[in-house]
């Protein structure tokens, strides 16, 4: 009877440049990133009717968020192409960002879950106020908050880079340190 070898592991995706998805992911996991909650509100079902009910609040955790420019004030967030937030920000130009503190790990985890429950339920017990410029939720206890209007969307591989003009910026809480993401886990300084 011929000797059989164990099943080979699934082949890793290797790009023409020679780097595999796993190698790229491992290398980038060594770059610490701040954690933010990006929020927006779906437009009302009938935008011409002021009495129409508001759309649902939507939120997502992001670590690919950076300052782009001071003059004018611009920021950028990277969204997975075809995600709920990507689709929403394609039709809704107003959105907000809450820079999460080290004590808000539970918020980051909640909005990063795959197969999660509805956004309405996710926001249910999280303290927030509505931004004056966007109507988007701004998380209570965040280290900083920004309200933005999309200036540009750039397709980039399997993501969309959304560049937003900052309409308002606030520092509602100076307590605690930032929540970081490093080597696949939430971390804090120190």
N, C-alpha and C positions, 0 to 999 in steps of 0.2 A: 504494500500500500504506500503510495507516495506521501511524503511528508508535506504537510501544509503549513504555510506560515500564517501567523496571526494577521488579522485584517489590518491593513495599513490605515493610519489615521487619515482623516479627511485632509486633502491637499490644501495648504495655505494659499490664499490669494497672493500672488506675487505680481507686481506691476512691472511694466517694461523697464522702469528705472532700476529694478532689482530689490526694492524694499517691499516687504509683505505688510498686509494690514496689521498683523500681530506685532511686527517689529516697530511699525509706526506708532501704534497705540501704546506700546511699552515705553518708547522713547518720550512721547508726549505726556505720559502719566507722571513723568518726573518734573514737569513744569507746574508749579503751584498756581492756582487761579482763585481769585475771589469768587464768591457765590452770590448771585443775585436772583431775585424773583422778577420776571418780566410779566406784566399784566396789561390787559386791554379789555375793553367792553365791546361785545358784539353790537352792531348797529341795531336800532329798533326794527321790527318787522316792516313797519310803514314809516320811513323817515319823514314823510310829508305831514304825518299826523302827530302833533305834539302830545296827544294823550295816549299814543301807542305805548305799550309796555317796553321797557328797556330790554336790550338783549342781555344774555348771560355774561358774567365776568369770567374771563379765561386767564389762567396763569401757568407759567412754566419756569422751572429752575434752569439757570444758565451759568456756565463758567466761562464761556467764550464771549466776554463782554469787555470792551476797552474804550478809553477816551481816544478820540481821533483828532480833534482840533479845538483850539481855544477861540479862534476868531474865524468863523462863527463857532459857537460851542456845539460840537458834534460828538456823538458816541456811536458805537457799532455793536450789534449783537449778531451772533451766528445761529441760525435756526435750521433744524433738519428739514430738508425740502419735503413738502407735502404734509408736514406736521400741522396740527390744529392751529398753532400760533402762526406758522408761516402762511397758512391759508387766510387766517383772520387779518394779519397785517398786510396782506395783499389787497384787501378791500377796505380796511380801517386804518387810516394813517396815524391815529393817535394811540399812544401807548405809554407805559410807565415802567420804571425800574426801582426796586427797593434793594439796597445793598444790605445783605443779611449779616447779623452779628453772630458771634460764636454761640450764643444761647438760642439761635433760631434754626438749629440743625433739623429739628422736626418739620419745620416749614419747607426747607429745601428737600428733604426726603419725600414729603407728602406730594409735592408738585413735580417730582422727578419719576414717580412710579409709572411703570408700564401697566396698561390695563386698569388704570385707576377709575375711581368712581367719578361722577359728574363734578365739574368745577364748582358748581353752586354749593355742593356739600363740602368740598375742600376748603372753601372760604368761610364756612359756617361758624367756626369757633376761633377764627383768627382775627385779632383786632386790626382794623384798618380804617382809613378815611379815604374819601374820594378826592382825587386830584382836581383842583379848580380848572386847569387847562384841558384835561383829557377825560375826566370822569372815571379814570381807571383807579383801581384800588392801590393805595400806598400803605404798606404794612407798618403797623405800630411797632416801635422799638427798633426799626431799621437804623443802621448807622447813617445812611444817606438815602435820599429819594430824588428821582429825576422824572420829569414828564417830557415826552418827546413827540415830535411829528416826523414821520418818515420823509426823508429827502431823496433817498436812493435805495434801490434794491439791486443786488449784484448776485447773479448765479455763480456759485463756486463749488464745483463738484457735486456732492450730494447734499449741499447746504445752500442757504440763501443768506447773504450778508445784508443786514438791514442797517442803514446809516440813518440816524435820527438827529434832528436839530433839537437841542435841549431848550424847552420852553420855560421850565421852572427847575430849580435845584434847591434842595433843603438838607439841613443836617439836624434832624429831629432828635437824635440821641447820640451823645458822646460817650455812653457807657459801654464798656466791654470792647473786645477786639473783633476783628473780622472773622467770618467763617471762610475757611479755605478748602479747596479740593486738591488732594495730592495723592498720587499712587492709588487712585480708585476709591479713596475714602474722604469723608469730611474730616477736617482737622482744625486746630486753632493754634495761634502763635504760642510759643513758649514751651 
